[in-house]
Amino acid sequence: MKLEERKLEAESNQTKTEDERTKDYHRRKNRGLSVKQIDEELWKLIWIRDMIKEPDDLGDDD
């Protein structure tokens, strides 16, 4: 990002509300993830959640 663009963004951020700045931050932060990456992370979190709910079932078929 060029210096002029940064200055313009900084000036516009000063007039925005906290909620608008937060939305902009999350929009920029999440821009780099592909749908596949988001899907993979979601499945990891679901697996972890399920392991917490059922800690006795760790895949052992005894």
CHARMM internal coordinates of N, CA and C (Angstrom, degrees):
IC EDIT
DIST 1 N 1 CA 1.4521
DIST 1 CA 1 C 1.5260
ANGL 1 N 1 CA 1 C 107.74
DIST 1 C 2 N 1.2975
ANGL 1 CA 1 C 2 N 115.81
DIHE 1 N 1 CA 1 C 2 N 133.65
DIST 2 N 2 CA 1.4576
ANGL 1 C 2 N 2 CA 120.48
DIHE 1 CA 1 C 2 N 2 CA -178.39
DIST 2 CA 2 C 1.5237
ANGL 2 N 2 CA 2 C 110.66
DIHE 1 C 2 N 2 CA 2 C -74.86
DIST 2 C 3 N 1.3005
ANGL 2 CA 2 C 3 N 115.17
DIHE 2 N 2 CA 2 C 3 N 160.84
DIST 3 N 3 CA 1.4609
ANGL 2 C 3 N 3 CA 121.56
DIHE 2 CA 2 C 3 N 3 CA -178.39
DIST 3 CA 3 C 1.5298
ANGL 3 N 3 CA 3 C 111.19
DIHE 2 C 3 N 3 CA 3 C -60.98
DIST 3 C 4 N 1.3330
ANGL 3 CA 3 C 4 N 117.26
DIHE 3 N 3 CA 3 C 4 N -41.94
DIST 4 N 4 CA 1.4748
ANGL 3 C 4 N 4 CA 120.81
DIHE 3 CA 3 C 4 N 4 CA 179.13
DIST 4 CA 4 C 1.5250
ANGL 4 N 4 CA 4 C 111.27
DIHE 3 C 4 N 4 CA 4 C -61.23
DIST 4 C 5 N 1.3421
ANGL 4 CA 4 C 5 N 116.79
DIHE 4 N 4 CA 4 C 5 N -41.85
DIST 5 N 5 CA 1.4659
ANGL 4 C 5 N 5 CA 120.95
DIHE 4 CA 4 C 5 N 5 CA 179.14
DIST 5 CA 5 C 1.5264
ANGL 5 N 5 CA 5 C 110.39
DIHE 4 C 5 N 5 CA 5 C -64.08
DIST 5 C 6 N 1.3238
ANGL 5 CA 5 C 6 N 116.36
DIHE 5 N 5 CA 5 C 6 N -39.82
DIST 6 N 6 CA 1.4682
ANGL 5 C 6 N 6 CA 120.54
DIHE 5 CA 5 C 6 N 6 CA 178.40
DIST 6 CA 6 C 1.5214
ANGL 6 N 6 CA 6 C 111.05
DIHE 5 C 6 N 6 CA 6 C -63.06
DIST 6 C 7 N 1.3311
ANGL 6 CA 6 C 7 N 116.22
DIHE 6 N 6 CA 6 C 7 N -42.87
DIST 7 N 7 CA 1.4686
ANGL 6 C 7 N 7 CA 120.06
DIHE 6 CA 6 C 7 N 7 CA 179.70
DIST 7 CA 7 C 1.5229
ANGL 7 N 7 CA 7 C 110.75
DIHE 6 C 7 N 7 CA 7 C -62.70
DIST 7 C 8 N 1.3298
ANGL 7 CA 7 C 8 N 116.74
DIHE 7 N 7 CA 7 C 8 N -44.65
DIST 8 N 8 CA 1.4612
ANGL 7 C 8 N 8 CA 120.26
DIHE 7 CA 7 C 8 N 8 CA 179.36
DIST 8 CA 8 C 1.5223
ANGL 8 N 8 CA 8 C 111.02
DIHE 7 C 8 N 8 CA 8 C -63.22
DIST 8 C 9 N 1.3276
ANGL 8 CA 8 C 9 N 116.74
DIHE 8 N 8 CA 8 C 9 N -41.32
DIST 9 N 9 CA 1.4622
ANGL 8 C 9 N 9 CA 120.42
DIHE 8 CA 8 C 9 N 9 CA 179.08
DIST 9 CA 9 C 1.5263
ANGL 9 N 9 CA 9 C 110.76
DIHE 8 C 9 N 9 CA 9 C -64.85
DIST 9 C 10 N 1.3228
ANGL 9 CA 9 C 10 N 116.60
DIHE 9 N 9 CA 9 C 10 N -41.99
DIST 10 N 10 CA 1.4702
ANGL 9 C 10 N 10 CA 120.46
DIHE 9 CA 9 C 10 N 10 CA 178.99
DIST 10 CA 10 C 1.5267
ANGL 10 N 10 CA 10 C 110.98
DIHE 9 C 10 N 10 CA 10 C -61.90
DIST 10 C 11 N 1.3291
ANGL 10 CA 10 C 11 N 116.69
DIHE 10 N 10 CA 10 C 11 N -42.00
DIST 11 N 11 CA 1.4660
ANGL 10 C 11 N 11 CA 120.37
DIHE 10 CA 10 C 11 N 11 CA 179.15
DIST 11 CA 11 C 1.5195
ANGL 11 N 11 CA 11 C 110.94
DIHE 10 C 11 N 11 CA 11 C -65.06
DIST 11 C 12 N 1.3214
ANGL 11 CA 11 C 12 N 117.64
DIHE 11 N 11 CA 11 C 12 N -41.06
DIST 12 N 12 CA 1.4644
ANGL 11 C 12 N 12 CA 119.96
DIHE 11 CA 11 C 12 N 12 CA -179.47
DIST 12 CA 12 C 1.5237
ANGL 12 N 12 CA 12 C 110.75
DIHE 11 C 12 N 12 CA 12 C -70.25
DIST 12 C 13 N 1.3442
ANGL 12 CA 12 C 13 N 117.52
DIHE 12 N 12 CA 12 C 13 N -31.86
DIST 13 N 13 CA 1.4615
ANGL 12 C 13 N 13 CA 120.87
DIHE 12 CA 12 C 13 N 13 CA 178.87
DIST 13 CA 13 C 1.5198
ANGL 13 N 13 CA 13 C 111.97
DIHE 12 C 13 N 13 CA 13 C -66.25
DIST 13 C 14 N 1.3082
ANGL 13 CA 13 C 14 N 117.12
DIHE 13 N 13 CA 13 C 14 N -29.32
DIST 14 N 14 CA 1.4596
ANGL 13 C 14 N 14 CA 120.51
DIHE 13 CA 13 C 14 N 14 CA -179.30
DIST 14 CA 14 C 1.5211
ANGL 14 N 14 CA 14 C 111.56
DIHE 13 C 14 N 14 CA 14 C -67.97
DIST 14 C 15 N 1.3299
ANGL 14 CA 14 C 15 N 117.35
DIHE 14 N 14 CA 14 C 15 N -26.20
DIST 15 N 15 CA 1.4633
ANGL 14 C 15 N 15 CA 120.26
DIHE 14 CA 14 C 15 N 15 CA -178.97
DIST 15 CA 15 C 1.5269
ANGL 15 N 15 CA 15 C 112.11
DIHE 14 C 15 N 15 CA 15 C -94.04
DIST 15 C 16 N 1.3295
ANGL 15 CA 15 C 16 N 117.16
DIHE 15 N 15 CA 15 C 16 N -7.43
DIST 16 N 16 CA 1.4655
ANGL 15 C 16 N 16 CA 120.50
DIHE 15 CA 15 C 16 N 16 CA -179.01
DIST 16 CA 16 C 1.5219
ANGL 16 N 16 CA 16 C 110.90
DIHE 15 C 16 N 16 CA 16 C -83.15
DIST 16 C 17 N 1.3245
ANGL 16 CA 16 C 17 N 115.26
DIHE 16 N 16 CA 16 C 17 N 156.84
DIST 17 N 17 CA 1.4602
ANGL 16 C 17 N 17 CA 120.27
DIHE 16 CA 16 C 17 N 17 CA 174.62
DIST 17 CA 17 C 1.5287
ANGL 17 N 17 CA 17 C 108.70
DIHE 16 C 17 N 17 CA 17 C -78.83
DIST 17 C 18 N 1.3037
ANGL 17 CA 17 C 18 N 116.48
DIHE 17 N 17 CA 17 C 18 N 166.59
DIST 18 N 18 CA 1.4739
ANGL 17 C 18 N 18 CA 121.36
DIHE 17 CA 17 C 18 N 18 CA 178.81
DIST 18 CA 18 C 1.5254
ANGL 18 N 18 CA 18 C 110.83
DIHE 17 C 18 N 18 CA 18 C -59.16
DIST 18 C 19 N 1.3357
ANGL 18 CA 18 C 19 N 117.26
DIHE 18 N 18 CA 18 C 19 N -39.99
DIST 19 N 19 CA 1.4614
ANGL 18 C 19 N 19 CA 121.69
DIHE 18 CA 18 C 19 N 19 CA -179.62
DIST 19 CA 19 C 1.5295
ANGL 19 N 19 CA 19 C 111.10
DIHE 18 C 19 N 19 CA 19 C -63.59
DIST 19 C 20 N 1.3166
ANGL 19 CA 19 C 20 N 117.23
DIHE 19 N 19 CA 19 C 20 N -42.25
DIST 20 N 20 CA 1.4631
ANGL 19 C 20 N 20 CA 120.47
DIHE 19 CA 19 C 20 N 20 CA 178.86
DIST 20 CA 20 C 1.5186
ANGL 20 N 20 CA 20 C 111.01
DIHE 19 C 20 N 20 CA 20 C -64.71
DIST 20 C 21 N 1.3359
ANGL 20 CA 20 C 21 N 117.03
DIHE 20 N 20 CA 20 C 21 N -40.62
DIST 21 N 21 CA 1.4714
ANGL 20 C 21 N 21 CA 120.12
DIHE 20 CA 20 C 21 N 21 CA 178.52
DIST 21 CA 21 C 1.5252
ANGL 21 N 21 CA 21 C 110.81
DIHE 20 C 21 N 21 CA 21 C -64.87
DIST 21 C 22 N 1.3292
ANGL 21 CA 21 C 22 N 116.94
DIHE 21 N 21 CA 21 C 22 N -39.29
DIST 22 N 22 CA 1.4609
ANGL 21 C 22 N 22 CA 120.88
DIHE 21 CA 21 C 22 N 22 CA 178.95
DIST 22 CA 22 C 1.5236
ANGL 22 N 22 CA 22 C 110.43
DIHE 21 C 22 N 22 CA 22 C -64.10
DIST 22 C 23 N 1.3168
ANGL 22 CA 22 C 23 N 117.40
DIHE 22 N 22 CA 22 C 23 N -43.94
DIST 23 N 23 CA 1.4692
ANGL 22 C 23 N 23 CA 120.64
DIHE 22 CA 22 C 23 N 23 CA 178.35
DIST 23 CA 23 C 1.5215
ANGL 23 N 23 CA 23 C 110.65
DIHE 22 C 23 N 23 CA 23 C -62.12
DIST 23 C 24 N 1.3276
ANGL 23 CA 23 C 24 N 117.62
DIHE 23 N 23 CA 23 C 24 N -42.94
DIST 24 N 24 CA 1.4637
ANGL 23 C 24 N 24 CA 121.04
DIHE 23 CA 23 C 24 N 24 CA 178.59
DIST 24 CA 24 C 1.5228
ANGL 24 N 24 CA 24 C 111.01
DIHE 23 C 24 N 24 CA 24 C -61.58
DIST 24 C 25 N 1.3315
ANGL 24 CA 24 C 25 N 116.03
DIHE 24 N 24 CA 24 C 25 N -42.17
DIST 25 N 25 CA 1.4629
ANGL 24 C 25 N 25 CA 120.46
DIHE 24 CA 24 C 25 N 25 CA 180.00
DIST 25 CA 25 C 1.5258
ANGL 25 N 25 CA 25 C 110.56
DIHE 24 C 25 N 25 CA 25 C -60.24
DIST 25 C 26 N 1.3360
ANGL 25 CA 25 C 26 N 116.58
DIHE 25 N 25 CA 25 C 26 N -48.74
DIST 26 N 26 CA 1.4660
ANGL 25 C 26 N 26 CA 119.88
DIHE 25 CA 25 C 26 N 26 CA -178.60
DIST 26 CA 26 C 1.5232
ANGL 26 N 26 CA 26 C 111.18
DIHE 25 C 26 N 26 CA 26 C -66.77
DIST 26 C 27 N 1.3107
ANGL 26 CA 26 C 27 N 117.43
DIHE 26 N 26 CA 26 C 27 N -34.81
DIST 27 N 27 CA 1.4600
ANGL 26 C 27 N 27 CA 120.59
DIHE 26 CA 26 C 27 N 27 CA 177.74
DIST 27 CA 27 C 1.5236
ANGL 27 N 27 CA 27 C 109.81
DIHE 26 C 27 N 27 CA 27 C -63.34
DIST 27 C 28 N 1.3280
ANGL 27 CA 27 C 28 N 117.70
DIHE 27 N 27 CA 27 C 28 N -45.32
DIST 28 N 28 CA 1.4692
ANGL 27 C 28 N 28 CA 120.89
DIHE 27 CA 27 C 28 N 28 CA 179.23
DIST 28 CA 28 C 1.5211
ANGL 28 N 28 CA 28 C 111.04
DIHE 27 C 28 N 28 CA 28 C -68.36
DIST 28 C 29 N 1.3138
ANGL 28 CA 28 C 29 N 116.98
DIHE 28 N 28 CA 28 C 29 N -40.43
DIST 29 N 29 CA 1.4596
ANGL 28 C 29 N 29 CA 121.64
DIHE 28 CA 28 C 29 N 29 CA -177.64
DIST 29 CA 29 C 1.5250
ANGL 29 N 29 CA 29 C 110.97
DIHE 28 C 29 N 29 CA 29 C -63.95
DIST 29 C 30 N 1.3237
ANGL 29 CA 29 C 30 N 117.45
DIHE 29 N 29 CA 29 C 30 N -41.98
DIST 30 N 30 CA 1.4609
ANGL 29 C 30 N 30 CA 121.56
DIHE 29 CA 29 C 30 N 30 CA -174.96
DIST 30 CA 30 C 1.5186
ANGL 30 N 30 CA 30 C 113.66
DIHE 29 C 30 N 30 CA 30 C -86.32
DIST 30 C 31 N 1.3038
ANGL 30 CA 30 C 31 N 117.67
DIHE 30 N 30 CA 30 C 31 N -5.31
DIST 31 N 31 CA 1.4608
ANGL 30 C 31 N 31 CA 121.14
DIHE 30 CA 30 C 31 N 31 CA -176.06
DIST 31 CA 31 C 1.5221
ANGL 31 N 31 CA 31 C 112.03
DIHE 30 C 31 N 31 CA 31 C -62.32
DIST 31 C 32 N 1.3272
ANGL 31 CA 31 C 32 N 118.77
DIHE 31 N 31 CA 31 C 32 N -32.80
DIST 32 N 32 CA 1.4556
ANGL 31 C 32 N 32 CA 121.65
DIHE 31 CA 31 C 32 N 32 CA -173.90
DIST 32 CA 32 C 1.5127
ANGL 32 N 32 CA 32 C 114.94
DIHE 31 C 32 N 32 CA 32 C -77.46
DIST 32 C 33 N 1.3186
ANGL 32 CA 32 C 33 N 119.90
DIHE 32 N 32 CA 32 C 33 N -13.39
DIST 33 N 33 CA 1.4531
ANGL 32 C 33 N 33 CA 121.44
DIHE 32 CA 32 C 33 N 33 CA -177.13
DIST 33 CA 33 C 1.5172
ANGL 33 N 33 CA 33 C 111.72
DIHE 32 C 33 N 33 CA 33 C -86.25
DIST 33 C 34 N 1.3163
ANGL 33 CA 33 C 34 N 115.63
DIHE 33 N 33 CA 33 C 34 N 136.45
DIST 34 N 34 CA 1.4617
ANGL 33 C 34 N 34 CA 119.37
DIHE 33 CA 33 C 34 N 34 CA 174.87
DIST 34 CA 34 C 1.5298
ANGL 34 N 34 CA 34 C 108.82
DIHE 33 C 34 N 34 CA 34 C -84.87
DIST 34 C 35 N 1.3001
ANGL 34 CA 34 C 35 N 115.76
DIHE 34 N 34 CA 34 C 35 N 165.67
DIST 35 N 35 CA 1.4625
ANGL 34 C 35 N 35 CA 120.28
DIHE 34 CA 34 C 35 N 35 CA 178.58
DIST 35 CA 35 C 1.5285
ANGL 35 N 35 CA 35 C 109.85
DIHE 34 C 35 N 35 CA 35 C -61.38
DIST 35 C 36 N 1.3163
ANGL 35 CA 35 C 36 N 116.77
DIHE 35 N 35 CA 35 C 36 N -38.37
DIST 36 N 36 CA 1.4664
ANGL 35 C 36 N 36 CA 120.73
DIHE 35 CA 35 C 36 N 36 CA 179.31
DIST 36 CA 36 C 1.5278
ANGL 36 N 36 CA 36 C 110.87
DIHE 35 C 36 N 36 CA 36 C -62.71
DIST 36 C 37 N 1.3370
ANGL 36 CA 36 C 37 N 117.01
DIHE 36 N 36 CA 36 C 37 N -43.47
DIST 37 N 37 CA 1.4657
ANGL 36 C 37 N 37 CA 120.33
DIHE 36 CA 36 C 37 N 37 CA 179.70
DIST 37 CA 37 C 1.5232
ANGL 37 N 37 CA 37 C 110.83
DIHE 36 C 37 N 37 CA 37 C -64.26
DIST 37 C 38 N 1.3109
ANGL 37 CA 37 C 38 N 117.16
DIHE 37 N 37 CA 37 C 38 N -42.01
DIST 38 N 38 CA 1.4634
ANGL 37 C 38 N 38 CA 121.10
DIHE 37 CA 37 C 38 N 38 CA 178.89
DIST 38 CA 38 C 1.5228
ANGL 38 N 38 CA 38 C 109.72
DIHE 37 C 38 N 38 CA 38 C -62.94
DIST 38 C 39 N 1.3413
ANGL 38 CA 38 C 39 N 116.94
DIHE 38 N 38 CA 38 C 39 N -43.14
DIST 39 N 39 CA 1.4590
ANGL 38 C 39 N 39 CA 121.92
DIHE 38 CA 38 C 39 N 39 CA 179.60
DIST 39 CA 39 C 1.5286
ANGL 39 N 39 CA 39 C 111.02
DIHE 38 C 39 N 39 CA 39 C -61.83
DIST 39 C 40 N 1.3380
ANGL 39 CA 39 C 40 N 117.22
DIHE 39 N 39 CA 39 C 40 N -43.42
DIST 40 N 40 CA 1.4605
ANGL 39 C 40 N 40 CA 120.96
DIHE 39 CA 39 C 40 N 40 CA 179.17
DIST 40 CA 40 C 1.5267
ANGL 40 N 40 CA 40 C 110.98
DIHE 39 C 40 N 40 CA 40 C -63.26
DIST 40 C 41 N 1.3236
ANGL 40 CA 40 C 41 N 117.06
DIHE 40 N 40 CA 40 C 41 N -43.56
DIST 41 N 41 CA 1.4653
ANGL 40 C 41 N 41 CA 120.37
DIHE 40 CA 40 C 41 N 41 CA 179.29
DIST 41 CA 41 C 1.5223
ANGL 41 N 41 CA 41 C 110.90
DIHE 40 C 41 N 41 CA 41 C -64.80
DIST 41 C 42 N 1.3117
ANGL 41 CA 41 C 42 N 116.50
DIHE 41 N 41 CA 41 C 42 N -38.89
DIST 42 N 42 CA 1.4631
ANGL 41 C 42 N 42 CA 120.71
DIHE 41 CA 41 C 42 N 42 CA 179.11
DIST 42 CA 42 C 1.5295
ANGL 42 N 42 CA 42 C 110.68
DIHE 41 C 42 N 42 CA 42 C -62.13
DIST 42 C 43 N 1.3414
ANGL 42 CA 42 C 43 N 117.23
DIHE 42 N 42 CA 42 C 43 N -44.72
DIST 43 N 43 CA 1.4584
ANGL 42 C 43 N 43 CA 120.33
DIHE 42 CA 42 C 43 N 43 CA 179.90
DIST 43 CA 43 C 1.5206
ANGL 43 N 43 CA 43 C 111.70
DIHE 42 C 43 N 43 CA 43 C -65.31
DIST 43 C 44 N 1.3418
ANGL 43 CA 43 C 44 N 117.27
DIHE 43 N 43 CA 43 C 44 N -35.17
DIST 44 N 44 CA 1.4686
ANGL 43 C 44 N 44 CA 120.01
DIHE 43 CA 43 C 44 N 44 CA 175.97
DIST 44 CA 44 C 1.5252
ANGL 44 N 44 CA 44 C 110.12
DIHE 43 C 44 N 44 CA 44 C -62.31
DIST 44 C 45 N 1.3281
ANGL 44 CA 44 C 45 N 116.01
DIHE 44 N 44 CA 44 C 45 N -44.61
DIST 45 N 45 CA 1.4650
ANGL 44 C 45 N 45 CA 120.03
DIHE 44 CA 44 C 45 N 45 CA -179.56
DIST 45 CA 45 C 1.5252
ANGL 45 N 45 CA 45 C 111.47
DIHE 44 C 45 N 45 CA 45 C -65.43
DIST 45 C 46 N 1.3264
ANGL 45 CA 45 C 46 N 117.30
DIHE 45 N 45 CA 45 C 46 N -38.57
DIST 46 N 46 CA 1.4669
ANGL 45 C 46 N 46 CA 120.89
DIHE 45 CA 45 C 46 N 46 CA 177.55
DIST 46 CA 46 C 1.5228
ANGL 46 N 46 CA 46 C 109.93
DIHE 45 C 46 N 46 CA 46 C -63.83
DIST 46 C 47 N 1.3396
ANGL 46 CA 46 C 47 N 117.02
DIHE 46 N 46 CA 46 C 47 N -42.40
DIST 47 N 47 CA 1.4667
ANGL 46 C 47 N 47 CA 120.95
DIHE 46 CA 46 C 47 N 47 CA 179.49
DIST 47 CA 47 C 1.5265
ANGL 47 N 47 CA 47 C 110.12
DIHE 46 C 47 N 47 CA 47 C -62.40
DIST 47 C 48 N 1.3338
ANGL 47 CA 47 C 48 N 116.30
DIHE 47 N 47 CA 47 C 48 N -45.17
DIST 48 N 48 CA 1.4713
ANGL 47 C 48 N 48 CA 120.14
DIHE 47 CA 47 C 48 N 48 CA 179.21
DIST 48 CA 48 C 1.5256
ANGL 48 N 48 CA 48 C 110.11
DIHE 47 C 48 N 48 CA 48 C -61.60
DIST 48 C 49 N 1.3209
ANGL 48 CA 48 C 49 N 117.43
DIHE 48 N 48 CA 48 C 49 N -43.39
DIST 49 N 49 CA 1.4654
ANGL 48 C 49 N 49 CA 121.22
DIHE 48 CA 48 C 49 N 49 CA 178.83
DIST 49 CA 49 C 1.5245
ANGL 49 N 49 CA 49 C 110.32
DIHE 48 C 49 N 49 CA 49 C -59.39
DIST 49 C 50 N 1.3268
ANGL 49 CA 49 C 50 N 116.74
DIHE 49 N 49 CA 49 C 50 N -44.15
DIST 50 N 50 CA 1.4630
ANGL 49 C 50 N 50 CA 120.50
DIHE 49 CA 49 C 50 N 50 CA -179.70
DIST 50 CA 50 C 1.5243
ANGL 50 N 50 CA 50 C 111.57
DIHE 49 C 50 N 50 CA 50 C -66.21
DIST 50 C 51 N 1.3328
ANGL 50 CA 50 C 51 N 117.68
DIHE 50 N 50 CA 50 C 51 N -35.28
DIST 51 N 51 CA 1.4651
ANGL 50 C 51 N 51 CA 120.77
DIHE 50 CA 50 C 51 N 51 CA 178.27
DIST 51 CA 51 C 1.5251
ANGL 51 N 51 CA 51 C 110.42
DIHE 50 C 51 N 51 CA 51 C -67.62
DIST 51 C 52 N 1.3113
ANGL 51 CA 51 C 52 N 117.15
DIHE 51 N 51 CA 51 C 52 N -33.93
DIST 52 N 52 CA 1.4632
ANGL 51 C 52 N 52 CA 120.26
DIHE 51 CA 51 C 52 N 52 CA 178.21
DIST 52 CA 52 C 1.5244
ANGL 52 N 52 CA 52 C 109.98
DIHE 51 C 52 N 52 CA 52 C -69.61
DIST 52 C 53 N 1.3320
ANGL 52 CA 52 C 53 N 116.39
DIHE 52 N 52 CA 52 C 53 N -39.29
DIST 53 N 53 CA 1.4670
ANGL 52 C 53 N 53 CA 120.51
DIHE 52 CA 52 C 53 N 53 CA 179.11
DIST 53 CA 53 C 1.5205
ANGL 53 N 53 CA 53 C 111.55
DIHE 52 C 53 N 53 CA 53 C -67.55
DIST 53 C 54 N 1.3350
ANGL 53 CA 53 C 54 N 117.10
DIHE 53 N 53 CA 53 C 54 N -41.18
DIST 54 N 54 CA 1.4629
ANGL 53 C 54 N 54 CA 123.21
DIHE 53 CA 53 C 54 N 54 CA -176.16
DIST 54 CA 54 C 1.5271
ANGL 54 N 54 CA 54 C 109.99
DIHE 53 C 54 N 54 CA 54 C -121.94
DIST 54 C 55 N 1.3390
ANGL 54 CA 54 C 55 N 119.42
DIHE 54 N 54 CA 54 C 55 N 70.29
DIST 55 N 55 CA 1.4693
ANGL 54 C 55 N 55 CA 120.16
DIHE 54 CA 54 C 55 N 55 CA -176.01
DIST 55 CA 55 C 1.5281
ANGL 55 N 55 CA 55 C 113.56
DIHE 54 C 55 N 55 CA 55 C -68.40
DIST 55 C 56 N 1.3468
ANGL 55 CA 55 C 56 N 119.87
DIHE 55 N 55 CA 55 C 56 N -20.53
DIST 56 N 56 CA 1.4597
ANGL 55 C 56 N 56 CA 121.74
DIHE 55 CA 55 C 56 N 56 CA -179.30
DIST 56 CA 56 C 1.5250
ANGL 56 N 56 CA 56 C 111.97
DIHE 55 C 56 N 56 CA 56 C -74.20
DIST 56 C 57 N 1.3217
ANGL 56 CA 56 C 57 N 117.55
DIHE 56 N 56 CA 56 C 57 N -26.45
DIST 57 N 57 CA 1.4600
ANGL 56 C 57 N 57 CA 121.88
DIHE 56 CA 56 C 57 N 57 CA -176.64
DIST 57 CA 57 C 1.5302
ANGL 57 N 57 CA 57 C 109.33
DIHE 56 C 57 N 57 CA 57 C -94.17
DIST 57 C 58 N 1.3311
ANGL 57 CA 57 C 58 N 116.14
DIHE 57 N 57 CA 57 C 58 N 91.56
DIST 58 N 58 CA 1.4536
ANGL 57 C 58 N 58 CA 120.48
DIHE 57 CA 57 C 58 N 58 CA -179.51
DIST 58 CA 58 C 1.5255
ANGL 58 N 58 CA 58 C 111.43
DIHE 57 C 58 N 58 CA 58 C -107.44
DIST 58 C 59 N 1.3153
ANGL 58 CA 58 C 59 N 116.61
DIHE 58 N 58 CA 58 C 59 N 25.53
DIST 59 N 59 CA 1.4559
ANGL 58 C 59 N 59 CA 120.80
DIHE 58 CA 58 C 59 N 59 CA 178.05
DIST 59 CA 59 C 1.5103
ANGL 59 N 59 CA 59 C 113.95
DIHE 58 C 59 N 59 CA 59 C 90.04
DIST 59 C 60 N 1.3080
ANGL 59 CA 59 C 60 N 118.79
DIHE 59 N 59 CA 59 C 60 N 4.87
DIST 60 N 60 CA 1.4698
ANGL 59 C 60 N 60 CA 121.83
DIHE 59 CA 59 C 60 N 60 CA 177.80
DIST 60 CA 60 C 1.5228
ANGL 60 N 60 CA 60 C 109.49
DIHE 59 C 60 N 60 CA 60 C -79.81
DIST 60 C 61 N 1.3369
ANGL 60 CA 60 C 61 N 116.09
DIHE 60 N 60 CA 60 C 61 N 131.52
DIST 61 N 61 CA 1.4646
ANGL 60 C 61 N 61 CA 120.77
DIHE 60 CA 60 C 61 N 61 CA -178.95
DIST 61 CA 61 C 1.5244
ANGL 61 N 61 CA 61 C 110.89
DIHE 60 C 61 N 61 CA 61 C -105.91
DIST 61 C 62 N 1.3012
ANGL 61 CA 61 C 62 N 118.50
DIHE 61 N 61 CA 61 C 62 N 35.42
DIST 62 N 62 CA 1.4736
ANGL 61 C 62 N 62 CA 121.74
DIHE 61 CA 61 C 62 N 62 CA -178.36
DIST 62 CA 62 C 1.4956
ANGL 62 N 62 CA 62 C 112.26
DIHE 61 C 62 N 62 CA 62 C -74.96
END
COOR INIT
IC SEED 1 N 1 CA 1 C
IC BUILD
